[in-house]
Amino acid sequence: MMEKNLKEEQSEYPIFRYENSIKEAEINEPVHNWYAVAVGRNANSTGIYGSWAVAQIEVNRVSGACFQRFNTYKEAKNFLYQYKCQKEQHASDEIVKSDD
């Protein structure tokens, strides 16, 4: 049951950004590189990009930028999901510490 909840949570993640030219078939193509941006220039930078040139604009010269290249769209999506979970866990840990 826990596995089902995890999958449901992953599907609730906000819409990922990528170039309009990317087709559904390319998402499942393992040869294509995907660039996941967890922290970029602003909140709208978060997402998955199909081009380094586009992703680089969002992270170039950004202090604390968090991004990574992946071979599959699924791996990139999981990276963003894990980043979100870690961020939420860290925030809840901070709340607990302040309550002590």
C-alpha positions, 0 to 999 in steps of 0.5 A: 500500500505504501508503494501505491501512495508513493506513486500517487504522490509522484503523479501529483507533482506539478507539471514539468517544463520542457520545450514545446517541440518535445513529443510524447515519443521522445519522453520514452526514448532512452537515448535522449538527454533530460535536464532536471532543474530543482533550483534555478533562476526563479520558481518557474525554472523548476522542471525538466528540459529536453535541451541543455541550452534551455536548461542552462539559461535557468541555472547559469550564474545562479548561486545554489542552483541544483540540476542534473542530466539524466538519460531518461525522463523518468529518472529526471522526474524521480530526481525532482520528486526526491528533491521535493521530499528532502526539502519538505523533510528538512522544513519539518525538521526545522519546525520540530527544532524550533518547537523544542 
